Amino acid sequence: MRRREVEGLDNRSSLARVMKLRKQGLCRDLGGWRSMSEQQKSLVEVVVRAKALLDAIDTRLLQRVAKGQELSPTAINDRQRFANSYERTLKLLGIGQALAPLGPRGSGAPNRTLRPQRTR
């Protein structure tokens, strides 16, 4: 990953740094940049950009809600379509499936050994 990380962004910006970390995490999940196919590398680029855009859309919509402004059904539907597309792309990479929590000794059952501490 020595090439330019985020095209069109100053790599010192917080957005570029977050995108770089996401890209590194996805690549690590897929076995590392060198072991990935070109298709996987392209999909990782798409997913990282899509996540940045989805975060920006969510921020804008939440700002409108915080100001007491109504959200149009079109804005909500567009956001949902974009989120669905993001999820489908993750699934193409094989990392969009939710993992069940592991319990003791990998039993698949939730770990119930931790108990809340009582306050006196």
DOTI-337610 format. One record per atom (N, C-alpha, C): residue number from 1; residue in three letters; atom name; x, z, y. Coordinates in nm, 3 decimals, padded with zeros to 5 digits. Layout:
<pados>
i=NUM	aa=Ala	at=CA	px=X	pz=Z	py=Y
...
</pados>
This chain:
<pados>
i=1	aa=Met	at=N	px=00.082	pz=00.000	py=-00.118
i=1	aa=Met	at=CA	px=00.000	pz=00.000	py=00.000
i=1	aa=Met	at=C	px=00.088	pz=00.000	py=00.125
i=2	aa=Arg	at=N	px=00.189	pz=-00.078	py=00.127
i=2	aa=Arg	at=CA	px=00.277	pz=-00.080	py=00.243
i=2	aa=Arg	at=C	px=00.226	pz=-00.174	py=00.351
i=3	aa=Arg	at=N	px=00.135	pz=-00.261	py=00.314
i=3	aa=Arg	at=CA	px=00.082	pz=-00.351	py=00.416
i=3	aa=Arg	at=C	px=-00.004	pz=-00.273	py=00.515
i=4	aa=Arg	at=N	px=-00.043	pz=-00.340	py=00.619
i=4	aa=Arg	at=CA	px=-00.123	pz=-00.276	py=00.723
i=4	aa=Arg	at=C	px=-00.249	pz=-00.216	py=00.662
i=5	aa=Glu	at=N	px=-00.273	pz=-00.091	py=00.688
i=5	aa=Glu	at=CA	px=-00.381	pz=-00.019	py=00.621
i=5	aa=Glu	at=C	px=-00.520	pz=-00.061	py=00.666
i=6	aa=Val	at=N	px=-00.543	pz=-00.062	py=00.796
i=6	aa=Val	at=CA	px=-00.676	pz=-00.090	py=00.848
i=6	aa=Val	at=C	px=-00.663	pz=-00.197	py=00.955
i=7	aa=Glu	at=N	px=-00.705	pz=-00.316	py=00.923
i=7	aa=Glu	at=CA	px=-00.696	pz=-00.427	py=01.018
i=7	aa=Glu	at=C	px=-00.779	pz=-00.400	py=01.142
i=8	aa=Gly	at=N	px=-00.720	pz=-00.423	py=01.257
i=8	aa=Gly	at=CA	px=-00.794	pz=-00.412	py=01.382
i=8	aa=Gly	at=C	px=-00.804	pz=-00.272	py=01.439
i=9	aa=Leu	at=N	px=-00.750	pz=-00.173	py=01.368
i=9	aa=Leu	at=CA	px=-00.755	pz=-00.035	py=01.419
i=9	aa=Leu	at=C	px=-00.613	pz=00.015	py=01.442
i=10	aa=Asp	at=N	px=-00.599	pz=00.096	py=01.544
i=10	aa=Asp	at=CA	px=-00.473	pz=00.164	py=01.568
i=10	aa=Asp	at=C	px=-00.457	pz=00.267	py=01.455
i=11	aa=Asn	at=N	px=-00.353	pz=00.254	py=01.377
i=11	aa=Asn	at=CA	px=-00.337	pz=00.341	py=01.261
i=11	aa=Asn	at=C	px=-00.317	pz=00.488	py=01.298
i=12	aa=Arg	at=N	px=-00.304	pz=00.517	py=01.427
i=12	aa=Arg	at=CA	px=-00.293	pz=00.656	py=01.470
i=12	aa=Arg	at=C	px=-00.430	pz=00.717	py=01.499
i=13	aa=Ser	at=N	px=-00.536	pz=00.636	py=01.503
i=13	aa=Ser	at=CA	px=-00.669	pz=00.687	py=01.535
i=13	aa=Ser	at=C	px=-00.722	pz=00.771	py=01.419
i=14	aa=Ser	at=N	px=-00.812	pz=00.863	py=01.451
i=14	aa=Ser	at=CA	px=-00.868	pz=00.949	py=01.346
i=14	aa=Ser	at=C	px=-00.948	pz=00.867	py=01.245
i=15	aa=Leu	at=N	px=-01.017	pz=00.763	py=01.292
i=15	aa=Leu	at=CA	px=-01.093	pz=00.679	py=01.200
i=15	aa=Leu	at=C	px=-00.999	pz=00.609	py=01.101
i=16	aa=Ala	at=N	px=-00.890	pz=00.554	py=01.151
i=16	aa=Ala	at=CA	px=-00.795	pz=00.486	py=01.063
i=16	aa=Ala	at=C	px=-00.734	pz=00.583	py=00.962
i=17	aa=Arg	at=N	px=-00.706	pz=00.705	py=01.006
i=17	aa=Arg	at=CA	px=-00.649	pz=00.804	py=00.914
i=17	aa=Arg	at=C	px=-00.748	pz=00.842	py=00.805
i=18	aa=Val	at=N	px=-00.874	pz=00.861	py=00.843
i=18	aa=Val	at=CA	px=-00.978	pz=00.894	py=00.744
i=18	aa=Val	at=C	px=-00.995	pz=00.779	py=00.645
i=19	aa=Met	at=N	px=-00.999	pz=00.657	py=00.697
i=19	aa=Met	at=CA	px=-01.015	pz=00.541	py=00.609
i=19	aa=Met	at=C	px=-00.896	pz=00.529	py=00.513
i=20	aa=Lys	at=N	px=-00.777	pz=00.557	py=00.562
i=20	aa=Lys	at=CA	px=-00.657	pz=00.551	py=00.478
i=20	aa=Lys	at=C	px=-00.665	pz=00.655	py=00.366
i=21	aa=Leu	at=N	px=-00.709	pz=00.776	py=00.400
i=21	aa=Leu	at=CA	px=-00.723	pz=00.881	py=00.299
i=21	aa=Leu	at=C	px=-00.828	pz=00.845	py=00.195
i=22	aa=Arg	at=N	px=-00.938	pz=00.788	py=00.240
i=22	aa=Arg	at=CA	px=-01.043	pz=00.745	py=00.146
i=22	aa=Arg	at=C	px=-00.990	pz=00.637	py=00.052
i=23	aa=Lys	at=N	px=-00.917	pz=00.544	py=00.109
i=23	aa=Lys	at=CA	px=-00.860	pz=00.436	py=00.029
i=23	aa=Lys	at=C	px=-00.763	pz=00.492	py=-00.075
i=24	aa=Gln	at=N	px=-00.678	pz=00.583	py=-00.034
i=24	aa=Gln	at=CA	px=-00.584	pz=00.644	py=-00.127
i=24	aa=Gln	at=C	px=-00.656	pz=00.719	py=-00.238
i=25	aa=Gly	at=N	px=-00.763	pz=00.791	py=-00.202
i=25	aa=Gly	at=CA	px=-00.840	pz=00.864	py=-00.302
i=25	aa=Gly	at=C	px=-00.907	pz=00.772	py=-00.403
i=26	aa=Leu	at=N	px=-00.967	pz=00.665	py=-00.353
i=26	aa=Leu	at=CA	px=-01.031	pz=00.569	py=-00.444
i=26	aa=Leu	at=C	px=-00.927	pz=00.504	py=-00.535
i=27	aa=Cys	at=N	px=-00.814	pz=00.467	py=-00.479
i=27	aa=Cys	at=CA	px=-00.710	pz=00.405	py=-00.560
i=27	aa=Cys	at=C	px=-00.660	pz=00.501	py=-00.667
i=28	aa=Arg	at=N	px=-00.644	pz=00.627	py=-00.630
i=28	aa=Arg	at=CA	px=-00.601	pz=00.729	py=-00.727
i=28	aa=Arg	at=C	px=-00.705	pz=00.741	py=-00.838
i=29	aa=Asp	at=N	px=-00.833	pz=00.740	py=-00.801
i=29	aa=Asp	at=CA	px=-00.941	pz=00.749	py=-00.901
i=29	aa=Asp	at=C	px=-00.939	pz=00.631	py=-00.997
i=30	aa=Leu	at=N	px=-00.887	pz=00.518	py=-00.950
i=30	aa=Leu	at=CA	px=-00.885	pz=00.397	py=-01.032
i=30	aa=Leu	at=C	px=-00.751	pz=00.374	py=-01.101
i=31	aa=Gly	at=N	px=-00.665	pz=00.474	py=-01.098
i=31	aa=Gly	at=CA	px=-00.539	pz=00.464	py=-01.171
i=31	aa=Gly	at=C	px=-00.420	pz=00.421	py=-01.089
i=32	aa=Gly	at=N	px=-00.436	pz=00.409	py=-00.960
i=32	aa=Gly	at=CA	px=-00.325	pz=00.371	py=-00.873
i=32	aa=Gly	at=C	px=-00.328	pz=00.226	py=-00.832
i=33	aa=Trp	at=N	px=-00.277	pz=00.200	py=-00.712
i=33	aa=Trp	at=CA	px=-00.281	pz=00.066	py=-00.652
i=33	aa=Trp	at=C	px=-00.218	pz=-00.040	py=-00.742
i=34	aa=Arg	at=N	px=-00.105	pz=-00.008	py=-00.802
i=34	aa=Arg	at=CA	px=-00.032	pz=-00.107	py=-00.884
i=34	aa=Arg	at=C	px=-00.105	pz=-00.144	py=-01.011
i=35	aa=Ser	at=N	px=-00.187	pz=-00.054	py=-01.063
i=35	aa=Ser	at=CA	px=-00.258	pz=-00.082	py=-01.188
i=35	aa=Ser	at=C	px=-00.394	pz=-00.148	py=-01.164
i=36	aa=Met	at=N	px=-00.435	pz=-00.160	py=-01.039
i=36	aa=Met	at=CA	px=-00.566	pz=-00.216	py=-01.008
i=36	aa=Met	at=C	px=-00.563	pz=-00.368	py=-01.004
i=37	aa=Ser	at=N	px=-00.674	pz=-00.430	py=-01.043
i=37	aa=Ser	at=CA	px=-00.687	pz=-00.575	py=-01.033
i=37	aa=Ser	at=C	px=-00.711	pz=-00.613	py=-00.887
i=38	aa=Glu	at=N	px=-00.694	pz=-00.740	py=-00.857
i=38	aa=Glu	at=CA	px=-00.719	pz=-00.787	py=-00.720
i=38	aa=Glu	at=C	px=-00.865	pz=-00.767	py=-00.682
i=39	aa=Gln	at=N	px=-00.955	pz=-00.784	py=-00.778
i=39	aa=Gln	at=CA	px=-01.097	pz=-00.762	py=-00.751
i=39	aa=Gln	at=C	px=-01.122	pz=-00.616	py=-00.714
i=40	aa=Gln	at=N	px=-01.061	pz=-00.524	py=-00.787
i=40	aa=Gln	at=CA	px=-01.077	pz=-00.382	py=-00.754
i=40	aa=Gln	at=C	px=-01.021	pz=-00.351	py=-00.616
i=41	aa=Lys	at=N	px=-00.906	pz=-00.407	py=-00.584
i=41	aa=Lys	at=CA	px=-00.846	pz=-00.385	py=-00.453
i=41	aa=Lys	at=C	px=-00.938	pz=-00.434	py=-00.342
i=42	aa=Ser	at=N	px=-00.998	pz=-00.551	py=-00.363
i=42	aa=Ser	at=CA	px=-01.091	pz=-00.605	py=-00.263
i=42	aa=Ser	at=C	px=-01.213	pz=-00.517	py=-00.248
i=43	aa=Leu	at=N	px=-01.266	pz=-00.470	py=-00.360
i=43	aa=Leu	at=CA	px=-01.384	pz=-00.383	py=-00.355
i=43	aa=Leu	at=C	px=-01.352	pz=-00.249	py=-00.288
i=44	aa=Val	at=N	px=-01.232	pz=-00.198	py=-00.309
i=44	aa=Val	at=CA	px=-01.192	pz=-00.074	py=-00.242
i=44	aa=Val	at=C	px=-01.192	pz=-00.095	py=-00.092
i=45	aa=Glu	at=N	px=-01.139	pz=-00.208	py=-00.047
i=45	aa=Glu	at=CA	px=-01.138	pz=-00.238	py=00.097
i=45	aa=Glu	at=C	px=-01.282	pz=-00.242	py=00.151
i=46	aa=Val	at=N	px=-01.371	pz=-00.305	py=00.077
i=46	aa=Val	at=CA	px=-01.512	pz=-00.316	py=00.118
i=46	aa=Val	at=C	px=-01.575	pz=-00.178	py=00.124
i=47	aa=Val	at=N	px=-01.552	pz=-00.096	py=00.022
i=47	aa=Val	at=CA	px=-01.612	pz=00.036	py=00.015
i=47	aa=Val	at=C	px=-01.564	pz=00.125	py=00.130
i=48	aa=Val	at=N	px=-01.436	pz=00.120	py=00.160
i=48	aa=Val	at=CA	px=-01.381	pz=00.204	py=00.267
i=48	aa=Val	at=C	px=-01.444	pz=00.166	py=00.402
i=49	aa=Arg	at=N	px=-01.455	pz=00.037	py=00.427
i=49	aa=Arg	at=CA	px=-01.517	pz=-00.007	py=00.553
i=49	aa=Arg	at=C	px=-01.666	pz=00.027	py=00.557
i=50	aa=Ala	at=N	px=-01.733	pz=00.007	py=00.443
i=50	aa=Ala	at=CA	px=-01.876	pz=00.036	py=00.436
i=50	aa=Ala	at=C	px=-01.903	pz=00.184	py=00.460
i=51	aa=Lys	at=N	px=-01.819	pz=00.270	py=00.405
i=51	aa=Lys	at=CA	px=-01.837	pz=00.414	py=00.426
i=51	aa=Lys	at=C	px=-01.819	pz=00.450	py=00.572
i=52	aa=Ala	at=N	px=-01.722	pz=00.390	py=00.638
i=52	aa=Ala	at=CA	px=-01.701	pz=00.416	py=00.781
i=52	aa=Ala	at=C	px=-01.823	pz=00.373	py=00.862
i=53	aa=Leu	at=N	px=-01.878	pz=00.256	py=00.830
i=53	aa=Leu	at=CA	px=-01.996	pz=00.207	py=00.900
i=53	aa=Leu	at=C	px=-02.118	pz=00.294	py=00.871
i=54	aa=Leu	at=N	px=-02.133	pz=00.335	py=00.746
i=54	aa=Leu	at=CA	px=-02.247	pz=00.420	py=00.709
i=54	aa=Leu	at=C	px=-02.239	pz=00.554	py=00.781
i=55	aa=Asp	at=N	px=-02.119	pz=00.610	py=00.790
i=55	aa=Asp	at=CA	px=-02.102	pz=00.735	py=00.865
i=55	aa=Asp	at=C	px=-02.140	pz=00.716	py=01.011
i=56	aa=Ala	at=N	px=-02.101	pz=00.604	py=01.070
i=56	aa=Ala	at=CA	px=-02.133	pz=00.578	py=01.211
i=56	aa=Ala	at=C	px=-02.285	pz=00.562	py=01.230
i=57	aa=Ile	at=N	px=-02.350	pz=00.493	py=01.137
i=57	aa=Ile	at=CA	px=-02.495	pz=00.477	py=01.144
i=57	aa=Ile	at=C	px=-02.563	pz=00.613	py=01.133
i=58	aa=Asp	at=N	px=-02.520	pz=00.694	py=01.037
i=58	aa=Asp	at=CA	px=-02.579	pz=00.827	py=01.020
i=58	aa=Asp	at=C	px=-02.561	pz=00.912	py=01.146
i=59	aa=Thr	at=N	px=-02.442	pz=00.906	py=01.204
i=59	aa=Thr	at=CA	px=-02.417	pz=00.983	py=01.326
i=59	aa=Thr	at=C	px=-02.511	pz=00.941	py=01.437
i=60	aa=Arg	at=N	px=-02.527	pz=00.812	py=01.454
i=60	aa=Arg	at=CA	px=-02.615	pz=00.760	py=01.559
i=60	aa=Arg	at=C	px=-02.761	pz=00.802	py=01.535
i=61	aa=Leu	at=N	px=-02.805	pz=00.792	py=01.412
i=61	aa=Leu	at=CA	px=-02.943	pz=00.831	py=01.381
i=61	aa=Leu	at=C	px=-02.963	pz=00.982	py=01.402
i=62	aa=Leu	at=N	px=-02.867	pz=01.062	py=01.360
i=62	aa=Leu	at=CA	px=-02.879	pz=01.206	py=01.377
i=62	aa=Leu	at=C	px=-02.875	pz=01.246	py=01.524
i=63	aa=Gln	at=N	px=-02.800	pz=01.174	py=01.605
i=63	aa=Gln	at=CA	px=-02.799	pz=01.200	py=01.749
i=63	aa=Gln	at=C	px=-02.936	pz=01.175	py=01.809
i=64	aa=Arg	at=N	px=-03.000	pz=01.068	py=01.765
i=64	aa=Arg	at=CA	px=-03.134	pz=01.038	py=01.814
i=64	aa=Arg	at=C	px=-03.233	pz=01.148	py=01.775
i=65	aa=Val	at=N	px=-03.223	pz=01.194	py=01.653
i=65	aa=Val	at=CA	px=-03.311	pz=01.302	py=01.606
i=65	aa=Val	at=C	px=-03.286	pz=01.429	py=01.686
i=66	aa=Ala	at=N	px=-03.159	pz=01.461	py=01.709
i=66	aa=Ala	at=CA	px=-03.125	pz=01.582	py=01.785
i=66	aa=Ala	at=C	px=-03.180	pz=01.577	py=01.927
i=67	aa=Lys	at=N	px=-03.193	pz=01.458	py=01.983
i=67	aa=Lys	at=CA	px=-03.248	pz=01.442	py=02.118
i=67	aa=Lys	at=C	px=-03.400	pz=01.437	py=02.118
i=68	aa=Gly	at=N	px=-03.459	pz=01.448	py=02.000
i=68	aa=Gly	at=CA	px=-03.604	pz=01.446	py=01.990
i=68	aa=Gly	at=C	px=-03.662	pz=01.306	py=01.992
i=69	aa=Gln	at=N	px=-03.579	pz=01.206	py=01.974
i=69	aa=Gln	at=CA	px=-03.626	pz=01.067	py=01.973
i=69	aa=Gln	at=C	px=-03.669	pz=01.029	py=01.832
i=70	aa=Glu	at=N	px=-03.772	pz=00.949	py=01.826
i=70	aa=Glu	at=CA	px=-03.821	pz=00.903	py=01.696
i=70	aa=Glu	at=C	px=-03.731	pz=00.794	py=01.643
i=71	aa=Leu	at=N	px=-03.723	pz=00.788	py=01.512
i=71	aa=Leu	at=CA	px=-03.649	pz=00.681	py=01.446
i=71	aa=Leu	at=C	px=-03.748	pz=00.575	py=01.402
i=72	aa=Ser	at=N	px=-03.716	pz=00.454	py=01.429
i=72	aa=Ser	at=CA	px=-03.806	pz=00.346	py=01.388
i=72	aa=Ser	at=C	px=-03.796	pz=00.326	py=01.237
i=73	aa=Pro	at=N	px=-03.907	pz=00.287	py=01.176
i=73	aa=Pro	at=CA	px=-03.901	pz=00.259	py=01.032
i=73	aa=Pro	at=C	px=-03.798	pz=00.152	py=00.999
i=74	aa=Thr	at=N	px=-03.778	pz=00.058	py=01.088
i=74	aa=Thr	at=CA	px=-03.678	pz=-00.047	py=01.065
i=74	aa=Thr	at=C	px=-03.538	pz=00.013	py=01.058
i=75	aa=Ala	at=N	px=-03.506	pz=00.105	py=01.149
i=75	aa=Ala	at=CA	px=-03.374	pz=00.168	py=01.149
i=75	aa=Ala	at=C	px=-03.352	pz=00.247	py=01.021
i=76	aa=Ile	at=N	px=-03.454	pz=00.318	py=00.978
i=76	aa=Ile	at=CA	px=-03.444	pz=00.397	py=00.855
i=76	aa=Ile	at=C	px=-03.427	pz=00.306	py=00.734
i=77	aa=Asn	at=N	px=-03.506	pz=00.201	py=00.727
i=77	aa=Asn	at=CA	px=-03.496	pz=00.107	py=00.614
i=77	aa=Asn	at=C	px=-03.362	pz=00.035	py=00.612
i=78	aa=Asp	at=N	px=-03.313	pz=-00.005	py=00.730
i=78	aa=Asp	at=CA	px=-03.183	pz=-00.072	py=00.737
i=78	aa=Asp	at=C	px=-03.072	pz=00.021	py=00.689
i=79	aa=Arg	at=N	px=-03.078	pz=00.147	py=00.732
i=79	aa=Arg	at=CA	px=-02.978	pz=00.245	py=00.689
i=79	aa=Arg	at=C	px=-02.983	pz=00.264	py=00.538
i=80	aa=Gln	at=N	px=-03.103	pz=00.270	py=00.483
i=80	aa=Gln	at=CA	px=-03.117	pz=00.290	py=00.339
i=80	aa=Gln	at=C	px=-03.065	pz=00.170	py=00.260
i=81	aa=Arg	at=N	px=-03.093	pz=00.050	py=00.308
i=81	aa=Arg	at=CA	px=-03.041	pz=-00.070	py=00.243
i=81	aa=Arg	at=C	px=-02.888	pz=-00.070	py=00.244
i=82	aa=Phe	at=N	px=-02.831	pz=-00.030	py=00.355
i=82	aa=Phe	at=CA	px=-02.685	pz=-00.024	py=00.366
i=82	aa=Phe	at=C	px=-02.629	pz=00.080	py=00.270
i=83	aa=Ala	at=N	px=-02.694	pz=00.196	py=00.262
i=83	aa=Ala	at=CA	px=-02.649	pz=00.301	py=00.170
i=83	aa=Ala	at=C	px=-02.660	pz=00.255	py=00.025
i=84	aa=Asn	at=N	px=-02.767	pz=00.183	py=-00.008
i=84	aa=Asn	at=CA	px=-02.783	pz=00.132	py=-00.144
i=84	aa=Asn	at=C	px=-02.674	pz=00.030	py=-00.178
i=85	aa=Ser	at=N	px=-02.639	pz=-00.054	py=-00.082
i=85	aa=Ser	at=CA	px=-02.533	pz=-00.151	py=-00.103
i=85	aa=Ser	at=C	px=-02.399	pz=-00.080	py=-00.126
i=86	aa=Tyr	at=N	px=-02.373	pz=00.025	py=-00.048
i=86	aa=Tyr	at=CA	px=-02.251	pz=00.105	py=-00.065
i=86	aa=Tyr	at=C	px=-02.246	pz=00.165	py=-00.206
i=87	aa=Glu	at=N	px=-02.358	pz=00.221	py=-00.249
i=87	aa=Glu	at=CA	px=-02.365	pz=00.282	py=-00.382
i=87	aa=Glu	at=C	px=-02.343	pz=00.179	py=-00.492
i=88	aa=Arg	at=N	px=-02.402	pz=00.060	py=-00.477
i=88	aa=Arg	at=CA	px=-02.383	pz=-00.047	py=-00.577
i=88	aa=Arg	at=C	px=-02.237	pz=-00.088	py=-00.586
i=89	aa=Thr	at=N	px=-02.170	pz=-00.095	py=-00.472
i=89	aa=Thr	at=CA	px=-02.029	pz=-00.134	py=-00.473
i=89	aa=Thr	at=C	px=-01.945	pz=-00.027	py=-00.542
i=90	aa=Leu	at=N	px=-01.977	pz=00.100	py=-00.519
i=90	aa=Leu	at=CA	px=-01.906	pz=00.207	py=-00.591
i=90	aa=Leu	at=C	px=-01.927	pz=00.194	py=-00.742
i=91	aa=Lys	at=N	px=-02.047	pz=00.161	py=-00.781
i=91	aa=Lys	at=CA	px=-02.076	pz=00.146	py=-00.923
i=91	aa=Lys	at=C	px=-02.001	pz=00.028	py=-00.983
i=92	aa=Leu	at=N	px=-01.983	pz=-00.079	py=-00.906
i=92	aa=Leu	at=CA	px=-01.903	pz=-00.192	py=-00.954
i=92	aa=Leu	at=C	px=-01.760	pz=-00.148	py=-00.984
i=93	aa=Leu	at=N	px=-01.712	pz=-00.055	py=-00.904
i=93	aa=Leu	at=CA	px=-01.578	pz=00.000	py=-00.928
i=93	aa=Leu	at=C	px=-01.576	pz=00.100	py=-01.043
i=94	aa=Gly	at=N	px=-01.695	pz=00.145	py=-01.086
i=94	aa=Gly	at=CA	px=-01.703	pz=00.241	py=-01.195
i=94	aa=Gly	at=C	px=-01.688	pz=00.384	py=-01.152
i=95	aa=Ile	at=N	px=-01.702	pz=00.411	py=-01.022
i=95	aa=Ile	at=CA	px=-01.685	pz=00.548	py=-00.974
i=95	aa=Ile	at=C	px=-01.808	pz=00.598	py=-00.901
i=96	aa=Gly	at=N	px=-01.920	pz=00.533	py=-00.915
i=96	aa=Gly	at=CA	px=-02.040	pz=00.575	py=-00.845
i=96	aa=Gly	at=C	px=-02.131	pz=00.664	py=-00.925
i=97	aa=Gln	at=N	px=-02.093	pz=00.696	py=-01.049
i=97	aa=Gln	at=CA	px=-02.179	pz=00.778	py=-01.132
i=97	aa=Gln	at=C	px=-02.151	pz=00.926	py=-01.103
i=98	aa=Ala	at=N	px=-02.258	pz=01.002	py=-01.100
i=98	aa=Ala	at=CA	px=-02.243	pz=01.146	py=-01.078
i=98	aa=Ala	at=C	px=-02.189	pz=01.209	py=-01.206
i=99	aa=Leu	at=N	px=-02.102	pz=01.306	py=-01.190
i=99	aa=Leu	at=CA	px=-02.046	pz=01.375	py=-01.304
i=99	aa=Leu	at=C	px=-02.119	pz=01.506	py=-01.324
i=100	aa=Ala	at=N	px=-02.148	pz=01.538	py=-01.450
i=100	aa=Ala	at=CA	px=-02.212	pz=01.665	py=-01.482
i=100	aa=Ala	at=C	px=-02.106	pz=01.775	py=-01.474
i=101	aa=Pro	at=N	px=-02.145	pz=01.891	py=-01.424
i=101	aa=Pro	at=CA	px=-02.048	pz=02.000	py=-01.417
i=101	aa=Pro	at=C	px=-02.008	pz=02.046	py=-01.557
i=102	aa=Leu	at=N	px=-01.882	pz=02.079	py=-01.572
i=102	aa=Leu	at=CA	px=-01.833	pz=02.129	py=-01.700
i=102	aa=Leu	at=C	px=-01.840	pz=02.280	py=-01.703
i=103	aa=Gly	at=N	px=-01.879	pz=02.332	py=-01.816
i=103	aa=Gly	at=CA	px=-01.883	pz=02.476	py=-01.833
i=103	aa=Gly	at=C	px=-01.760	pz=02.523	py=-01.907
i=104	aa=Pro	at=N	px=-01.768	pz=02.639	py=-01.967
i=104	aa=Pro	at=CA	px=-01.654	pz=02.693	py=-02.042
i=104	aa=Pro	at=C	px=-01.612	pz=02.600	py=-02.154
i=105	aa=Arg	at=N	px=-01.483	pz=02.578	py=-02.165
i=105	aa=Arg	at=CA	px=-01.424	pz=02.496	py=-02.271
i=105	aa=Arg	at=C	px=-01.484	pz=02.356	py=-02.279
i=106	aa=Gly	at=N	px=-01.525	pz=02.297	py=-02.165
i=106	aa=Gly	at=CA	px=-01.575	pz=02.161	py=-02.163
i=106	aa=Gly	at=C	px=-01.705	pz=02.142	py=-02.237
i=107	aa=Ser	at=N	px=-01.787	pz=02.246	py=-02.247
i=107	aa=Ser	at=CA	px=-01.910	pz=02.239	py=-02.326
i=107	aa=Ser	at=C	px=-02.018	pz=02.152	py=-02.263
i=108	aa=Gly	at=N	px=-02.001	pz=02.118	py=-02.136
i=108	aa=Gly	at=CA	px=-02.105	pz=02.042	py=-02.068
i=108	aa=Gly	at=C	px=-02.210	pz=02.131	py=-02.004
i=109	aa=Ala	at=N	px=-02.208	pz=02.260	py=-02.040
i=109	aa=Ala	at=CA	px=-02.303	pz=02.355	py=-01.982
i=109	aa=Ala	at=C	px=-02.244	pz=02.411	py=-01.853
i=110	aa=Pro	at=N	px=-02.328	pz=02.440	py=-01.757
i=110	aa=Pro	at=CA	px=-02.277	pz=02.498	py=-01.633
i=110	aa=Pro	at=C	px=-02.202	pz=02.628	py=-01.660
i=111	aa=Asn	at=N	px=-02.099	pz=02.650	py=-01.582
i=111	aa=Asn	at=CA	px=-02.020	pz=02.771	py=-01.596
i=111	aa=Asn	at=C	px=-02.097	pz=02.888	py=-01.537
i=112	aa=Arg	at=N	px=-02.134	pz=02.983	py=-01.618
i=112	aa=Arg	at=CA	px=-02.213	pz=03.096	py=-01.572
i=112	aa=Arg	at=C	px=-02.130	pz=03.225	py=-01.569
i=113	aa=Thr	at=N	px=-01.998	pz=03.211	py=-01.575
i=113	aa=Thr	at=CA	px=-01.915	pz=03.331	py=-01.581
i=113	aa=Thr	at=C	px=-01.897	pz=03.395	py=-01.444
i=114	aa=Leu	at=N	px=-01.918	pz=03.320	py=-01.337
i=114	aa=Leu	at=CA	px=-01.905	pz=03.377	py=-01.204
i=114	aa=Leu	at=C	px=-02.036	pz=03.442	py=-01.163
i=115	aa=Arg	at=N	px=-02.026	pz=03.565	py=-01.116
i=115	aa=Arg	at=CA	px=-02.146	pz=03.637	py=-01.075
i=115	aa=Arg	at=C	px=-02.127	pz=03.682	py=-00.931
i=116	aa=Pro	at=N	px=-02.234	pz=03.686	py=-00.855
i=116	aa=Pro	at=CA	px=-02.221	pz=03.735	py=-00.716
i=116	aa=Pro	at=C	px=-02.178	pz=03.880	py=-00.715
i=117	aa=Gln	at=N	px=-02.093	pz=03.913	py=-00.620
i=117	aa=Gln	at=CA	px=-02.049	pz=04.052	py=-00.606
i=117	aa=Gln	at=C	px=-02.156	pz=04.130	py=-00.533
i=118	aa=Arg	at=N	px=-02.175	pz=04.252	py=-00.576
i=118	aa=Arg	at=CA	px=-02.272	pz=04.339	py=-00.512
i=118	aa=Arg	at=C	px=-02.207	pz=04.407	py=-00.392
i=119	aa=Thr	at=N	px=-02.284	pz=04.416	py=-00.287
i=119	aa=Thr	at=CA	px=-02.234	pz=04.487	py=-00.167
i=119	aa=Thr	at=C	px=-02.289	pz=04.627	py=-00.170
i=120	aa=Arg	at=N	px=-02.212	pz=04.722	py=-00.121
i=120	aa=Arg	at=CA	px=-02.256	pz=04.862	py=-00.123
i=120	aa=Arg	at=C	px=-02.308	pz=04.902	py=00.009
</pados>
